[in-house]
Amino acid sequence: MSPSEAIAQRCREVLRRVPSGVTVVAATKGWTPDEVRQAIAAGIGHIGENYVQDAERKKGAVLEPATWHMIGRLQTNKVNRATRVFDWVQTIHSAELARRLSASCAAHGKELPVLLQVNIGREPHKGGVPPEEIPTLAREVRALPSLHLRGLMAIPPAGERPEDARPHFRAMRKLFAALRDEGFALDTLSMGMSADWEVAVEEGATMIRLGTLLFGPRSPG
């Protein structure tokens, strides 16, 4: 089996396993446009990139239609470029970033779906906002033009077993529910990656971000 056939087979198998109503975003950091193209051909409709410049390069080379998500930390000096290349931004971590993104979207005549990134494990080396600060940030983002607040995103602390992430996923589900109870019209809870996505779905994930499971265990070149 060729590498491209292996990617297609993995993608089709994952799409069979994932429940309906859960969106699969292919995390394509380090993977080539050809590999991204294979995933799209196999039915993956959402592509996640960590860096603006990588998304620009790959999107320019991949002509097949897909929805492109920013899933890495977005620097404020790259907001205008991000506005042009991405269809979603999953990593809103401050009101200042949201304001700049809103202004850029307005200038480009674009409405952008966004998620707030929650630092659910309170890890100092990870991006995102502590859970207790999310309601305030959500109210600020909701008031901005040209941004459509759709929900929350998180990357829990790394664990030895998938079950280790369950308390963090459960905390995310409760935070998501609390915001909806406050009147936020949220529909997207992005959490879970290749090692723990099934636990994430059990705890309410509506969007999962998969890399190794789709593209294989080798280190990206």
Phi and psi in degrees as GROMACS dihedral restraints (atoms count N, CA, C in turn):
[ dihedral_restraints ]
;  ai    aj    ak    al  type     phi  dphi    fc
    3     4     5     6     1   -73.4    20    10
    4     5     6     7     1   159.5    20    10
    6     7     8     9     1   -55.8    20    10
    7     8     9    10     1   -39.7    20    10
    9    10    11    12     1   -67.7    20    10
   10    11    12    13     1   -37.4    20    10
   12    13    14    15     1   -67.1    20    10
   13    14    15    16     1   -35.6    20    10
   15    16    17    18     1   -65.5    20    10
   16    17    18    19     1   -41.5    20    10
   18    19    20    21     1   -62.0    20    10
   19    20    21    22     1   -46.7    20    10
   21    22    23    24     1   -60.1    20    10
   22    23    24    25     1   -42.0    20    10
   24    25    26    27     1   -64.8    20    10
   25    26    27    28     1   -43.8    20    10
   27    28    29    30     1   -61.7    20    10
   28    29    30    31     1   -44.5    20    10
   30    31    32    33     1   -61.5    20    10
   31    32    33    34     1   -45.4    20    10
   33    34    35    36     1   -63.9    20    10
   34    35    36    37     1   -38.8    20    10
   36    37    38    39     1   -65.5    20    10
   37    38    39    40     1   -43.5    20    10
   39    40    41    42     1   -62.2    20    10
   40    41    42    43     1   -44.8    20    10
   42    43    44    45     1   -63.4    20    10
   43    44    45    46     1   -29.6    20    10
   45    46    47    48     1   -70.7    20    10
   46    47    48    49     1   -33.8    20    10
   48    49    50    51     1   -82.3    20    10
   49    50    51    52     1   -31.5    20    10
   51    52    53    54     1   -74.3    20    10
   52    53    54    55     1   132.0    20    10
   54    55    56    57     1   -61.5    20    10
   55    56    57    58     1   150.7    20    10
   57    58    59    60     1   -61.8    20    10
   58    59    60    61     1   145.4    20    10
   60    61    62    63     1    93.5    20    10
   61    62    63    64     1    -8.4    20    10
   63    64    65    66     1  -108.1    20    10
   64    65    66    67     1   123.7    20    10
   66    67    68    69     1   -88.4    20    10
   67    68    69    70     1   130.8    20    10
   69    70    71    72     1   -95.8    20    10
   70    71    72    73     1   121.6    20    10
   72    73    74    75     1  -106.1    20    10
   73    74    75    76     1   121.9    20    10
   75    76    77    78     1   -78.2    20    10
   76    77    78    79     1   118.4    20    10
   78    79    80    81     1   -83.9    20    10
   79    80    81    82     1   105.6    20    10
   81    82    83    84     1  -107.4    20    10
   82    83    84    85     1    18.8    20    10
   84    85    86    87     1   -54.8    20    10
   85    86    87    88     1   122.7    20    10
   87    88    89    90     1    85.6    20    10
   88    89    90    91     1    -7.5    20    10
   90    91    92    93     1   -95.4    20    10
   91    92    93    94     1   154.1    20    10
   93    94    95    96     1   -83.3    20    10
   94    95    96    97     1   161.5    20    10
   96    97    98    99     1   -55.3    20    10
   97    98    99   100     1   -37.5    20    10
   99   100   101   102     1   -62.4    20    10
  100   101   102   103     1   -40.3    20    10
  102   103   104   105     1   -69.3    20    10
  103   104   105   106     1   -38.3    20    10
  105   106   107   108     1   -61.4    20    10
  106   107   108   109     1   -42.1    20    10
  108   109   110   111     1   -61.8    20    10
  109   110   111   112     1   -39.4    20    10
  111   112   113   114     1   -62.9    20    10
  112   113   114   115     1   -41.1    20    10
  114   115   116   117     1   -64.3    20    10
  115   116   117   118     1   -43.1    20    10
  117   118   119   120     1   -63.2    20    10
  118   119   120   121     1   -42.3    20    10
  120   121   122   123     1   -62.7    20    10
  121   122   123   124     1   -27.9    20    10
  123   124   125   126     1   -85.5    20    10
  124   125   126   127     1    -0.9    20    10
  126   127   128   129     1   116.1    20    10
  127   128   129   130     1    -1.4    20    10
  129   130   131   132     1   -77.0    20    10
  130   131   132   133     1   121.4    20    10
  132   133   134   135     1  -104.8    20    10
  133   134   135   136     1    -5.0    20    10
  135   136   137   138     1  -128.2    20    10
  136   137   138   139     1   130.7    20    10
  138   139   140   141     1  -120.0    20    10
  139   140   141   142     1   129.5    20    10
  141   142   143   144     1  -112.6    20    10
  142   143   144   145     1   128.5    20    10
  144   145   146   147     1  -123.5    20    10
  145   146   147   148     1   148.8    20    10
  147   148   149   150     1   -91.1    20    10
  148   149   150   151     1   -21.3    20    10
  150   151   152   153     1  -130.1    20    10
  151   152   153   154     1   138.3    20    10
  153   154   155   156     1   -58.5    20    10
  154   155   156   157     1   -46.1    20    10
  156   157   158   159     1   -64.7    20    10
  157   158   159   160     1   -34.8    20    10
  159   160   161   162     1   -68.4    20    10
  160   161   162   163     1   -40.0    20    10
  162   163   164   165     1   -64.2    20    10
  163   164   165   166     1   -41.6    20    10
  165   166   167   168     1   -59.2    20    10
  166   167   168   169     1   -46.3    20    10
  168   169   170   171     1   -65.4    20    10
  169   170   171   172     1   -46.5    20    10
  171   172   173   174     1   -72.8    20    10
  172   173   174   175     1   -41.3    20    10
  174   175   176   177     1   -63.6    20    10
  175   176   177   178     1   -33.3    20    10
  177   178   179   180     1   -67.7    20    10
  178   179   180   181     1   -25.7    20    10
  180   181   182   183     1   -96.2    20    10
  181   182   183   184     1   -20.1    20    10
  183   184   185   186     1  -100.7    20    10
  184   185   186   187     1   107.0    20    10
  186   187   188   189     1   -86.0    20    10
  187   188   189   190     1   -17.8    20    10
  189   190   191   192     1   -65.4    20    10
  190   191   192   193     1   140.5    20    10
  192   193   194   195     1   -67.9    20    10
  193   194   195   196     1   138.5    20    10
  195   196   197   198     1  -159.6    20    10
  196   197   198   199     1   164.3    20    10
  198   199   200   201     1  -100.0    20    10
  199   200   201   202     1   124.1    20    10
  201   202   203   204     1  -103.1    20    10
  202   203   204   205     1   128.3    20    10
  204   205   206   207     1  -114.3    20    10
  205   206   207   208     1   136.2    20    10
  207   208   209   210     1   -85.4    20    10
  208   209   210   211     1   117.3    20    10
  210   211   212   213     1  -119.9    20    10
  211   212   213   214     1     5.2    20    10
  213   214   215   216     1  -107.9    20    10
  214   215   216   217     1   177.8    20    10
  216   217   218   219     1   -68.4    20    10
  217   218   219   220     1   126.2    20    10
  219   220   221   222     1   -95.8    20    10
  220   221   222   223     1   120.5    20    10
  222   223   224   225     1   -81.4    20    10
  223   224   225   226     1   142.8    20    10
  225   226   227   228     1   -62.9    20    10
  226   227   228   229     1   -27.9    20    10
  228   229   230   231     1   -77.3    20    10
  229   230   231   232     1    -2.4    20    10
  231   232   233   234     1  -115.9    20    10
  232   233   234   235     1    15.1    20    10
  234   235   236   237     1   -61.7    20    10
  235   236   237   238     1   -44.8    20    10
  237   238   239   240     1   -62.9    20    10
  238   239   240   241     1   -41.2    20    10
  240   241   242   243     1   -66.8    20    10
  241   242   243   244     1   -39.1    20    10
  243   244   245   246     1   -63.6    20    10
  244   245   246   247     1   -38.5    20    10
  246   247   248   249     1   -59.2    20    10
  247   248   249   250     1   -38.9    20    10
  249   250   251   252     1   -73.7    20    10
  250   251   252   253     1   -36.5    20    10
  252   253   254   255     1   -95.5    20    10
  253   254   255   256     1   -27.9    20    10
  255   256   257   258     1  -100.8    20    10
  256   257   258   259     1   149.7    20    10
  258   259   260   261     1   -98.8    20    10
  259   260   261   262     1   -20.7    20    10
  261   262   263   264     1  -139.5    20    10
  262   263   264   265     1   150.4    20    10
  264   265   266   267     1  -124.5    20    10
  265   266   267   268     1   118.3    20    10
  267   268   269   270     1   -96.3    20    10
  268   269   270   271     1     0.0    20    10
  270   271   272   273     1  -125.9    20    10
  271   272   273   274     1    47.5    20    10
  273   274   275   276     1   -72.7    20    10
  274   275   276   277     1   120.1    20    10
  276   277   278   279     1  -124.8    20    10
  277   278   279   280     1     3.6    20    10
  279   280   281   282     1  -160.5    20    10
  280   281   282   283     1   156.7    20    10
  282   283   284   285     1   -66.7    20    10
  283   284   285   286     1   -34.4    20    10
  285   286   287   288     1   -63.4    20    10
  286   287   288   289     1   -45.1    20    10
  288   289   290   291     1   -61.0    20    10
  289   290   291   292     1   -42.7    20    10
  291   292   293   294     1   -63.0    20    10
  292   293   294   295     1   -40.8    20    10
  294   295   296   297     1   -64.3    20    10
  295   296   297   298     1   -42.4    20    10
  297   298   299   300     1   -66.8    20    10
  298   299   300   301     1   -39.3    20    10
  300   301   302   303     1   -66.9    20    10
  301   302   303   304     1   -39.5    20    10
  303   304   305   306     1   -61.1    20    10
  304   305   306   307     1   -45.4    20    10
  306   307   308   309     1   -63.8    20    10
  307   308   309   310     1   -40.0    20    10
  309   310   311   312     1   -66.4    20    10
  310   311   312   313     1   -42.5    20    10
  312   313   314   315     1   -62.8    20    10
  313   314   315   316     1   -41.9    20    10
  315   316   317   318     1   -61.4    20    10
  316   317   318   319     1   -40.3    20    10
  318   319   320   321     1   -66.6    20    10
  319   320   321   322     1   -28.9    20    10
  321   322   323   324     1   -96.5    20    10
  322   323   324   325     1     2.9    20    10
  324   325   326   327     1    63.1    20    10
  325   326   327   328     1    41.4    20    10
  327   328   329   330     1  -129.8    20    10
  328   329   330   331     1   140.1    20    10
  330   331   332   333     1  -106.2    20    10
  331   332   333   334     1   129.1    20    10
  333   334   335   336     1  -116.9    20    10
  334   335   336   337     1   123.2    20    10
  336   337   338   339     1   -68.7    20    10
  337   338   339   340     1   136.1    20    10
  339   340   341   342     1  -135.5    20    10
  340   341   342   343     1   154.3    20    10
  342   343   344   345     1  -121.7    20    10
  343   344   345   346     1   149.4    20    10
  345   346   347   348     1   -90.9    20    10
  346   347   348   349     1   130.3    20    10
  348   349   350   351     1   -87.2    20    10
  349   350   351   352     1   123.5    20    10
  351   352   353   354     1  -102.0    20    10
  352   353   354   355     1   127.7    20    10
  354   355   356   357     1   -85.7    20    10
  355   356   357   358     1    78.3    20    10
  357   358   359   360     1   -69.2    20    10
  358   359   360   361     1   -25.4    20    10
  360   361   362   363     1   -95.9    20    10
  361   362   363   364     1     3.4    20    10
  363   364   365   366     1    52.4    20    10
  364   365   366   367     1    44.8    20    10
  366   367   368   369     1   -90.7    20    10
  367   368   369   370     1   123.5    20    10
  369   370   371   372     1   -64.0    20    10
  370   371   372   373     1   -24.3    20    10
  372   373   374   375     1   -87.9    20    10
  373   374   375   376     1    -3.7    20    10
  375   376   377   378     1  -104.9    20    10
  376   377   378   379     1   151.5    20    10
  378   379   380   381     1   -76.6    20    10
  379   380   381   382     1   171.9    20    10
  381   382   383   384     1   113.4    20    10
  382   383   384   385     1   174.6    20    10
  384   385   386   387     1  -111.4    20    10
  385   386   387   388     1   139.2    20    10
  387   388   389   390     1   -58.0    20    10
  388   389   390   391     1   147.9    20    10
  390   391   392   393     1   -54.1    20    10
  391   392   393   394     1   -38.4    20    10
  393   394   395   396     1   -69.0    20    10
  394   395   396   397     1   -17.3    20    10
  396   397   398   399     1   -93.4    20    10
  397   398   399   400     1    -7.4    20    10
  399   400   401   402     1   -64.1    20    10
  400   401   402   403     1   -44.2    20    10
  402   403   404   405     1   -57.2    20    10
  403   404   405   406     1   -41.9    20    10
  405   406   407   408     1   -64.3    20    10
  406   407   408   409     1   -45.3    20    10
  408   409   410   411     1   -63.5    20    10
  409   410   411   412     1   -39.1    20    10
  411   412   413   414     1   -61.6    20    10
  412   413   414   415     1   -40.8    20    10
  414   415   416   417     1   -65.5    20    10
  415   416   417   418     1   -38.7    20    10
  417   418   419   420     1   -66.6    20    10
  418   419   420   421     1   -43.3    20    10
  420   421   422   423     1   -68.7    20    10
  421   422   423   424     1   -38.8    20    10
  423   424   425   426     1   -59.8    20    10
  424   425   426   427     1   -30.3    20    10
  426   427   428   429     1   -80.9    20    10
  427   428   429   430     1    -9.4    20    10
  429   430   431   432     1   -85.2    20    10
  430   431   432   433     1   138.6    20    10
  432   433   434   435     1   -72.5    20    10
  433   434   435   436     1   154.4    20    10
  435   436   437   438     1    73.0    20    10
  436   437   438   439     1    -1.9    20    10
  438   439   440   441     1  -112.7    20    10
  439   440   441   442     1   137.9    20    10
  441   442   443   444     1  -115.7    20    10
  442   443   444   445     1   102.2    20    10
  444   445   446   447     1   -70.8    20    10
  445   446   447   448     1   114.2    20    10
  447   448   449   450     1  -104.7    20    10
  448   449   450   451     1   -21.2    20    10
  450   451   452   453     1   163.9    20    10
  451   452   453   454     1  -149.3    20    10
  453   454   455   456     1  -127.5    20    10
  454   455   456   457     1   155.3    20    10
  456   457   458   459     1  -136.6    20    10
  457   458   459   460     1   146.0    20    10
  459   460   461   462     1  -152.9    20    10
  460   461   462   463     1   153.4    20    10
  462   463   464   465     1  -122.5    20    10
  463   464   465   466     1   106.4    20    10
  465   466   467   468     1   -71.6    20    10
  466   467   468   469     1   165.0    20    10
  468   469   470   471     1   -58.1    20    10
  469   470   471   472     1   146.4    20    10
  471   472   473   474     1   -65.9    20    10
  472   473   474   475     1   137.3    20    10
  474   475   476   477     1  -129.1    20    10
  475   476   477   478     1   169.2    20    10
  477   478   479   480     1   -77.5    20    10
  478   479   480   481     1   -27.6    20    10
  480   481   482   483     1  -129.8    20    10
  481   482   483   484     1   153.2    20    10
  483   484   485   486     1   -54.9    20    10
  484   485   486   487     1   -36.1    20    10
  486   487   488   489     1   -62.1    20    10
  487   488   489   490     1   -24.3    20    10
  489   490   491   492     1   -61.3    20    10
  490   491   492   493     1   -24.5    20    10
  492   493   494   495     1   -84.2    20    10
  493   494   495   496     1   -12.6    20    10
  495   496   497   498     1   -57.0    20    10
  496   497   498   499     1   -46.0    20    10
  498   499   500   501     1   -58.5    20    10
  499   500   501   502     1   -34.9    20    10
  501   502   503   504     1   -72.7    20    10
  502   503   504   505     1   -41.2    20    10
  504   505   506   507     1   -63.0    20    10
  505   506   507   508     1   -39.2    20    10
  507   508   509   510     1   -65.3    20    10
  508   509   510   511     1   -40.5    20    10
  510   511   512   513     1   -63.1    20    10
  511   512   513   514     1   -37.5    20    10
  513   514   515   516     1   -64.1    20    10
  514   515   516   517     1   -43.3    20    10
  516   517   518   519     1   -60.5    20    10
  517   518   519   520     1   -40.8    20    10
  519   520   521   522     1   -67.5    20    10
  520   521   522   523     1   -40.3    20    10
  522   523   524   525     1   -64.6    20    10
  523   524   525   526     1   -42.9    20    10
  525   526   527   528     1   -59.2    20    10
  526   527   528   529     1   -46.0    20    10
  528   529   530   531     1   -65.1    20    10
  529   530   531   532     1   -38.1    20    10
  531   532   533   534     1   -64.3    20    10
  532   533   534   535     1   -39.7    20    10
  534   535   536   537     1   -66.0    20    10
  535   536   537   538     1   -40.7    20    10
  537   538   539   540     1   -64.0    20    10
  538   539   540   541     1   -38.4    20    10
  540   541   542   543     1   -63.8    20    10
  541   542   543   544     1   -28.1    20    10
  543   544   545   546     1   -78.8    20    10
  544   545   546   547     1    -8.1    20    10
  546   547   548   549     1   110.7    20    10
  547   548   549   550     1     3.0    20    10
  549   550   551   552     1   -75.7    20    10
  550   551   552   553     1   131.2    20    10
  552   553   554   555     1   -87.7    20    10
  553   554   555   556     1    75.0    20    10
  555   556   557   558     1   -99.8    20    10
  556   557   558   559     1   144.2    20    10
  558   559   560   561     1  -136.9    20    10
  559   560   561   562     1     2.4    20    10
  561   562   563   564     1  -130.1    20    10
  562   563   564   565     1   123.2    20    10
  564   565   566   567     1  -122.4    20    10
  565   566   567   568     1   101.3    20    10
  567   568   569   570     1   -95.6    20    10
  568   569   570   571     1   106.5    20    10
  570   571   572   573     1  -161.8    20    10
  571   572   573   574     1   148.7    20    10
  573   574   575   576     1   106.1    20    10
  574   575   576   577     1   130.7    20    10
  576   577   578   579     1  -126.6    20    10
  577   578   579   580     1  -166.0    20    10
  579   580   581   582     1   -56.1    20    10
  580   581   582   583     1   -39.5    20    10
  582   583   584   585     1   -80.6    20    10
  583   584   585   586     1   -23.1    20    10
  585   586   587   588     1  -134.1    20    10
  586   587   588   589     1    15.3    20    10
  588   589   590   591     1   -62.2    20    10
  589   590   591   592     1   -33.9    20    10
  591   592   593   594     1   -65.6    20    10
  592   593   594   595     1   -39.5    20    10
  594   595   596   597     1   -64.8    20    10
  595   596   597   598     1   -41.2    20    10
  597   598   599   600     1   -59.8    20    10
  598   599   600   601     1   -43.6    20    10
  600   601   602   603     1   -64.7    20    10
  601   602   603   604     1   -39.8    20    10
  603   604   605   606     1   -60.1    20    10
  604   605   606   607     1   -30.4    20    10
  606   607   608   609     1   -95.9    20    10
  607   608   609   610     1    10.2    20    10
  609   610   611   612     1   110.8    20    10
  610   611   612   613     1     6.5    20    10
  612   613   614   615     1   -60.5    20    10
  613   614   615   616     1   137.0    20    10
  615   616   617   618     1  -109.3    20    10
  616   617   618   619     1    -7.1    20    10
  618   619   620   621     1  -145.8    20    10
  619   620   621   622     1   133.2    20    10
  621   622   623   624     1  -126.2    20    10
  622   623   624   625     1   150.1    20    10
  624   625   626   627     1  -116.6    20    10
  625   626   627   628     1   111.0    20    10
  627   628   629   630     1  -119.1    20    10
  628   629   630   631     1   133.5    20    10
  630   631   632   633     1  -118.5    20    10
  631   632   633   634     1   -74.7    20    10
  633   634   635   636     1   -55.1    20    10
  634   635   636   637     1   -39.4    20    10
  636   637   638   639     1   -62.9    20    10
  637   638   639   640     1   -28.6    20    10
  639   640   641   642     1   -93.5    20    10
  640   641   642   643     1   -38.8    20    10
  642   643   644   645     1  -104.9    20    10
  643   644   645   646     1   -10.3    20    10
  645   646   647   648     1   104.3    20    10
  646   647   648   649     1   169.0    20    10
  648   649   650   651     1   -83.6    20    10
  649   650   651   652     1    -8.1    20    10
  651   652   653   654     1   -67.6    20    10
  652   653   654   655     1   154.5    20    10
  654   655   656   657     1   -70.8    20    10
  655   656   657   658     1   130.9    20    10
  657   658   659   660     1   -59.8    20    10
  658   659   660   661     1   144.7    20    10
